[in-house]
Every structure is written in C-alpha cells, then in structure tokens.
Amino acid sequence: MLQDIWILYKSGIVIFHREFNETVSPQAFGAMMSALNTFAEQLADGGLSNFELNNKRFTIIKKYDLIFIANSSKRFNQKKINRELEKISKRFLKLYSEKLENYKGQIGAFTQFEEIIVDSLEDNPQQSVDELL
C-alpha cells in the first residue's frame, strides 16, 4: 500500500529510504521536507501531517527527532495509510533505538529495514496505476 518511504532526522538528513523511481536525491528531498515541516510548524501547531501532489498522497509522522514520510496512491483510505506508517515507525524505533543513539552518519546503516517492512510496501506502483486504468 505504501509506494516510497523516507526516514529522516528533523535536520533533514535521510537515514533510510526506499524509492521505486528516484527522481530527486534522497538528501535533497530530506532537506526540502525538513524545511517545509519547520515552516508548517510556524503556521500551525504540529506542522504537516499529509499533503497531496497530483495522484500521490504524502503522509508524515513525527516521533522524537525523526520524521517518517511515505507516499501512496490517493485511492487508499488515509486512516489505513496512517496506521501502516505508524506501525512502521514503531517497528523502526523498536529495532534501531540503540543504533540511533550511536548513529554517526554511516551510510547504509539501516538498509536491511526494507526487508522487515516488505509487507507494507507496494511491489510496483506503476503496475497498480495500470490496473486502475
């Protein structure tokens, strides 16, 4: 149900990402999302929780100093997407809390997380779009 996912520090540093078609560098995306979230927090208590671009919905959950962002097709119920991203965020924090405390910017430190959340991820988002047409 989730197409792409990014986990980043509030500072914008992406520590995990899984994308089908990387159109923007993960670190540029993280910096932009961090800036957008900071701006939104100035306007409204809590900042962003989701937004839409064309046919994609981006869902955001903030826990501790991390921001979890996932995109999905708008055809999925927002509450289901929120539950799925919440489940992923809890799983990530449970598995990696100790590693996060000692994290020193090691590239690839969390790459195995994709295998753990594979049941939450769409295999091929383009295929899903084609099935709808």
C-alpha positions as CSV (number, residue, x, y, z in Angstrom):
1,M,0.0,0.0,0.0
2,L,3.0,2.4,0.6
3,Q,5.0,3.2,-2.5
4,D,8.0,5.1,-1.3
5,I,9.3,5.7,2.3
6,W,11.8,8.0,3.8
7,I,13.0,8.3,7.4
8,L,14.9,11.4,8.3
9,Y,16.1,13.4,11.2
10,K,14.3,16.7,11.8
11,S,17.5,18.3,10.5
12,G,16.8,16.8,7.1
13,I,19.4,14.0,7.0
14,V,17.8,10.9,5.4
15,I,18.8,7.8,7.3
16,F,16.6,5.3,5.3
17,H,14.8,5.5,2.0
18,R,13.2,3.1,-0.4
19,E,12.0,4.6,-3.7
20,F,11.0,3.0,-6.9
21,N,12.0,5.9,-9.2
22,E,14.4,8.2,-7.5
23,T,13.7,11.5,-9.2
24,V,15.3,13.7,-6.5
25,S,18.3,12.8,-4.4
26,P,17.2,11.5,-1.0
27,Q,19.2,14.1,0.8
28,A,17.7,17.0,-1.3
29,F,14.2,15.5,-0.6
30,G,15.0,15.3,3.2
31,A,16.3,18.9,3.3
32,M,13.2,20.1,1.5
33,M,10.8,18.1,3.7
34,S,12.6,19.3,6.9
35,A,12.3,23.0,5.7
36,L,8.7,22.5,4.7
37,N,7.9,20.9,8.1
38,T,9.7,23.7,10.0
39,F,7.7,26.3,8.0
40,A,4.4,24.4,8.7
41,E,5.2,24.2,12.4
42,Q,5.4,28.0,12.4
43,L,2.0,28.3,10.9
44,A,0.1,25.5,12.8
45,D,0.8,23.5,15.9
46,G,2.3,20.2,15.0
47,G,3.2,21.1,11.4
48,L,2.3,18.9,8.4
49,S,0.6,15.5,8.7
50,N,-0.1,14.9,5.0
51,F,-0.3,16.7,1.6
52,E,-1.1,15.7,-2.0
53,L,0.7,16.2,-5.3
54,N,-1.2,15.1,-8.4
55,N,-2.2,11.5,-7.8
56,K,0.1,10.9,-4.8
57,R,-0.5,11.5,-1.1
58,F,2.4,12.0,1.2
59,T,1.8,11.0,4.9
60,I,4.0,12.3,7.7
61,I,4.5,11.0,11.2
62,K,7.0,12.6,13.6
63,K,8.4,10.7,16.5
64,Y,11.2,12.0,18.7
65,D,13.7,13.7,16.3
66,L,12.7,11.6,13.3
67,I,10.2,12.2,10.5
68,F,8.7,9.2,8.8
69,I,7.3,10.1,5.3
70,A,5.5,7.7,2.9
71,N,3.7,8.3,-0.3
72,S,0.7,6.3,-1.6
73,S,-2.0,6.4,-4.2
74,K,-4.9,8.6,-3.2
75,R,-7.2,5.5,-3.7
76,F,-6.2,4.1,-0.4
77,N,-8.0,5.3,2.8
78,Q,-6.0,7.9,4.7
79,K,-6.6,6.1,8.0
80,K,-5.2,2.9,6.7
81,I,-2.1,4.7,5.5
82,N,-1.7,6.4,8.8
83,R,-2.0,3.0,10.6
84,E,0.6,1.4,8.3
85,L,3.1,4.3,8.7
86,E,2.6,4.3,12.5
87,K,3.3,0.5,12.5
88,I,6.5,1.1,10.5
89,S,7.6,3.9,12.7
90,K,7.1,1.8,15.9
91,R,8.9,-1.1,14.3
92,F,11.9,1.1,13.3
93,L,12.2,2.7,16.7
94,K,12.0,-0.7,18.5
95,L,14.6,-2.3,16.3
96,Y,17.0,0.6,16.0
97,S,16.7,2.8,19.1
98,E,20.2,1.8,20.3
99,K,21.7,2.2,16.9
100,L,20.1,5.6,16.6
101,E,21.7,6.8,19.9
102,N,25.1,5.9,18.5
103,Y,24.5,6.9,14.9
104,K,27.4,8.8,13.3
105,G,26.1,9.2,9.8
106,Q,27.1,5.7,8.5
107,I,25.6,5.3,5.0
108,G,23.6,2.1,4.7
109,A,23.2,1.6,8.5
110,F,19.5,0.8,8.1
111,T,19.2,-0.7,4.6
112,Q,18.1,-4.1,6.0
113,F,14.9,-2.4,7.3
114,E,13.4,-2.7,3.8
115,E,13.3,-6.5,4.2
116,I,11.5,-6.1,7.5
117,I,8.7,-3.9,6.1
118,V,8.3,-5.5,2.7
119,D,4.7,-6.5,3.6
120,S,3.8,-2.8,3.9
121,L,5.3,-1.8,0.5
122,E,3.8,-2.0,-3.0
123,D,5.8,-4.2,-5.3
124,N,5.4,-2.0,-8.3
125,P,3.4,1.3,-8.0
126,Q,3.2,1.7,-11.8
127,Q,1.5,-1.7,-12.0
128,S,-1.1,-0.6,-9.5
129,V,-1.8,2.5,-11.6
130,D,-2.1,0.4,-14.8
131,E,-4.6,-1.9,-13.1
132,L,-6.8,1.1,-12.3
133,L,-6.9,2.2,-16.0
